[in-house]
Amino acid sequence: MIMKLRNLFNWGKDRKKELCLYSEEELNEYESYVTGALGEYKNVFHELVSPDIHLDVIMIEPDEAHPYWKLVTMGCGAYRMNVPRNLADYELEYAEYVIFLPKDWNLKSSEERDYWPIRMLKATGRLPIDSDSWLGYGHTIATSANPEPYADNTGFCSLMLVRALDNEFNPMKVELSSGKKINFYQLLPLYPQELEYKFNNDADALLDKLAEQENFPVVDINRQSVIQ
């Protein structure tokens, strides 16, 4: 399955949607889970305009054990996705998203070459709302049928979602006291040939190849494509 983000810069513009928010209790439980799963954090990239969900990004700083940034959305799971009825038993209705960046990534920059991972986190989080659909393991996301690179310093042009793992390599999932069961998905940026390989094979086959990379799953804009 591929989802298309046709215009990331005008995402949600002039659209009227119901605002879906975590309750205070849910938010406290969510923050507690993320802290226990991935580590303490000091900073949050706060959203200023929230037309549908309030989508912040938690920024967990690099440390000696995990020398890379961990970025986690906070707010996507307040929205119930439109999951097909035949998948109801898998409890996939609620999701949040994760991406790991090198420790020297400039998160203070607004230039697209630095900002695109945050943009893609936020755009991914809103895609199920805009499309009245859902996202889950193995889904791929591109800006168009012939996707262009995210920025001038990378050839990445699309994403694949896989299950996010915590610091102990356990799948990330939390059940809140409200009953919401939230799944976490890692965003893996792809080159065009990797996206094509996934279509011709499957997510598992591509993931096996990506996992052989030295810094996986940390984003490396200089890595070689795993499909030659």
Steps between C-alpha positions, in 0.01 A plus 500: 500500500630845410354826626568827318567836660421735215573834666683494830528878517123557498412199712166557670454848352136615486379167634253487787536191713400396848784558745613170656710536814641279772345561839736626769512151651574340163772755433668431833486125440636543149793715612579252776506213252724679248743599775521142624533357151746743339638730770447833673452812294537874558358651184185472292442647155161658570240543230355850474195429280296183559203458263430133578746356752758678714818345363814572701837330449695374801878538457707254705864605503792271412682332787790258539283190461297642213707762314222631278185711518169323555201696372153379599163646408255580777138551405439277198361223721210719610346433156335166421607388154261339255642147507327237281254282690683181409801628701303598810644216710851646461411825682672734256274803537744727689857585404796725575821534302875494563812599309866486611751762382879529533624687807639782286167567325407869525153491653499877552516571127192583292677420172338213316819293496478494881125525555367230266498219762275707726285598205459134406416401858225760509373428149493126571305560819232691310480275195238263648282800591518660158449174312248347744720192499770347717872426526679193626793265454639487148308798367702734280452874464603719208422853388385390153508216248851619403630630831772763517777503765406659831785750482806593296736303724328161477359255249233374739157550348263274695449318828417151622340436838620216723442420864699731728711338772582636845845513661470131590401409141141427594218609265361832618132486594312651791147453630365810670252485787237632257532177302692641204772264382764704320745342256829674417651495152855584394540714188766360267594734210541326164670555166295454180645157425427386856139611468471307173657193661245512778214509244645205311569297813370599844582704808670212679740439211603866488523528878743206509730689265466835679573337836845399374605866491751594771297779664152358445242636579667843536453713188820526296467733201835372370420130507502301179179352367457138606366429151758534222 
